[in-house]
Each structure stands twice: as C-alpha cells, then as structure tokens.
Amino acid sequence: MEFSVSYSPRFERDFDRLAKAHRVSATLLDELKPILQTDPYNRTHAHQIKKLTDIPYGEGQWCLRIRRFRVRYDIFSLSVMLHSIKPRPEAYR
C-alpha cells in the first residue's frame, strides 16, 4: 500500500527558508518521500520515526529524523501531510 505525500503551506515556507540558510536541496525531499510513501507508521522499525505525545491531530503527530532535520507530519487515511521541517535545535522550541 502506498501513501500519497502532500505539503502544507507552512512546510513549503520552512523548506524555502532552509534552502537558503542551510543549503537544503530537493535531494532531502527525494530521501524522505519514499520513506513516507511506504512506511509512515514505521512498522518496519527501519527509520527514525516517532509518534509524538500530547500533540493534537492536525499539528504533526509524527516526527521523522532525517539528517540533522526534523519533519513533522500527520497521517490521514492513505495520505501523509507534511507540516514542518526544522533543524534539530529549532524543532523542539
């Protein structure tokens, strides 16, 4: 079963900001998309994904650690909505 991946406007703003400040490129998206399309719940335990506690549905209940960045997302049926991408130090503020 394959999930579709979409981006919120906030994610797009975060990504554009990171592209300028941290030289993040589309290769990062190329790395994370296949992970989220095939295993967003991390049932294989092959990825660094955690379900966050005390986060309301719709605000990024899941967190994927990729390189030095944290990507927060939600899963709606067969769709994954990316909410934010931040460098690790900023992700937990």
Phi, psi and chi 1 to 4 in degrees:
 res  aa     phi    psi   chi1   chi2   chi3   chi4
   1 MET       -  132.3  158.2  177.8   19.4      -
   2 GLU  -114.0  135.3 -172.6  157.8  -51.7      -
   3 PHE   -94.3  148.2  -68.1   78.4      -      -
   4 SER   -91.3  145.4   65.1      -      -      -
   5 VAL  -115.3  128.5  176.9      -      -      -
   6 SER  -131.1  163.5   56.7      -      -      -
   7 TYR  -118.3  136.1  -47.4  112.6      -      -
   8 SER   -80.3  160.8   71.0      -      -      -
   9 PRO   -58.1  -35.9  -25.1   33.5      -      -
  10 ARG   -64.0  -40.8 -173.2  171.0   98.3 -168.2
  11 PHE   -61.6  -43.9  178.3   86.2      -      -
  12 GLU   -62.4  -40.5  -69.4  174.5   -9.4      -
  13 ARG   -64.3  -44.9  -77.7 -168.5  -52.7  -88.2
  14 ASP   -59.2  -44.5  -74.9   -9.8      -      -
  15 PHE   -65.8  -41.8 -171.1   80.3      -      -
  16 ASP   -62.2  -41.0  -70.2  -17.8      -      -
  17 ARG   -64.6  -42.3 -176.2  178.3   52.8   84.0
  18 LEU   -67.7  -34.6  -72.1  176.1      -      -
  19 ALA   -59.9  -37.3      -      -      -      -
  20 LYS   -80.0  -46.1  -65.9  174.1 -173.6  167.5
  21 ALA   -80.2  -36.4      -      -      -      -
  22 HIS  -119.7   10.3  -64.0  -82.2      -      -
  23 ARG    56.5   38.8  -63.6 -175.6 -175.9 -169.0
  24 VAL   -78.2  136.6  173.9      -      -      -
  25 SER  -121.4  179.8   66.8      -      -      -
  26 ALA   -63.6  -15.7      -      -      -      -
  27 THR   -63.7  -28.7   59.6      -      -      -
  28 LEU   -64.2  -43.0 -178.7   67.8      -      -
  29 LEU   -64.4  -36.4  -66.4  178.1      -      -
  30 ASP   -64.4  -27.3  -67.3  -20.3      -      -
  31 GLU   -79.7  -41.2  -73.6  179.7   45.9      -
  32 LEU   -85.0  -28.2   70.7   88.8      -      -
  33 LYS   -58.6  -48.6  -98.3 -177.9  110.7  171.8
  34 PRO   -61.9  -34.1  -18.8   27.1      -      -
  35 ILE   -63.0  -49.2  -65.6  168.7      -      -
  36 LEU   -74.6  -24.7  -63.8  175.8      -      -
  37 GLN   -73.4  -30.1  -73.6  174.0  -26.7      -
  38 THR  -105.8  -32.0   57.6      -      -      -
  39 ASP  -147.2   60.2 -169.0   18.9      -      -
  40 PRO   -68.8  -23.4   25.9  -33.2      -      -
  41 TYR   -85.1   -6.8  -68.7  104.3      -      -
  42 ASN    58.8   44.2 -161.1   27.3      -      -
  43 ARG   -69.7  -22.2  -67.4 -164.4  169.3  117.8
  44 THR   -84.8  -11.6   63.0      -      -      -
  45 HIS    58.3   28.2  -58.9  -73.7      -      -
  46 ALA   -93.0   -9.8      -      -      -      -
  47 HIS  -126.2  165.0  -47.9  -71.3      -      -
  48 GLN   -94.2   78.3  -64.9 -173.6    2.2      -
  49 ILE  -122.8  136.1  -63.9  174.2      -      -
  50 LYS  -132.1  147.0  -71.3 -174.7 -179.7 -179.7
  51 LYS   -89.0  125.3 -176.9  160.6 -162.9 -107.7
  52 LEU   -83.8  144.1  -56.7  174.8      -      -
  53 THR   -95.9  155.7   58.1      -      -      -
  54 ASP    61.4   24.3  -60.6  -32.7      -      -
  55 ILE  -110.8  123.4  -56.4  -66.0      -      -
  56 PRO   -64.6  149.2  -14.3   23.3      -      -
  57 TYR   -59.9  131.8 -167.6   66.0      -      -
  58 GLY   101.0   -2.7      -      -      -      -
  59 GLU  -119.1   15.3  -67.4 -175.6   19.3      -
  60 GLY    93.9   69.1      -      -      -      -
  61 GLN   -75.4  -14.9  -70.6 -174.6  -39.4      -
  62 TRP  -116.9  148.0  -65.8   85.2      -      -
  63 CYS  -132.3  127.3 -176.5      -      -      -
  64 LEU  -109.8  125.9  166.7   63.4      -      -
  65 ARG   -94.9  119.6 -173.1  172.4  119.9 -170.6
  66 ILE  -137.8  121.5 -171.9  159.7      -      -
  67 ARG    54.6 -128.3  -61.4 -172.1 -159.0  167.9
  68 ARG  -101.4   18.9   62.5  179.5 -174.3 -163.5
  69 PHE  -115.0  157.8  -57.6  100.9      -      -
  70 ARG  -121.6  128.5  -56.7  -60.9 -179.6  -93.1
  71 VAL  -113.7  121.5  177.1      -      -      -
  72 ARG  -101.6  137.1  -69.8 -164.0   34.2 -161.5
  73 TYR  -151.1  165.3   63.3   93.9      -      -
  74 ASP  -122.2  156.1  -81.8  -42.8      -      -
  75 ILE  -115.9  120.5  -56.4  167.0      -      -
  76 PHE  -117.2  103.5  -55.3  100.0      -      -
  77 SER    54.5 -108.7 -174.3      -      -      -
  78 LEU  -109.1   27.0  -69.6  175.9      -      -
  79 SER  -127.3  138.1  175.6      -      -      -
  80 VAL  -112.5  124.0  174.8      -      -      -
  81 MET  -108.4  116.2  172.5   63.0   74.9      -
  82 LEU   -82.1  127.0  -57.6  179.7      -      -
  83 HIS  -101.5  -41.3  -71.5  -70.9      -      -
  84 SER  -155.0  155.4   68.3      -      -      -
  85 ILE  -138.3  126.0 -178.9  170.0      -      -
  86 LYS  -143.2  154.2  -63.2 -174.6  179.1 -170.3
  87 PRO   -64.8  152.5  -13.3   21.9      -      -
  88 ARG   -49.9  -49.4 -175.6 -173.4  179.7  -78.9
  89 PRO   -60.1  -31.9  -20.2   29.0      -      -
  90 GLU   -84.6  -21.1  -67.0  176.6   25.0      -
  91 ALA   -66.7  -27.2      -      -      -      -
  92 TYR  -105.5   18.5  -58.4  110.0      -      -
  93 ARG   -90.9      -  -68.4 -176.5 -166.0  161.5
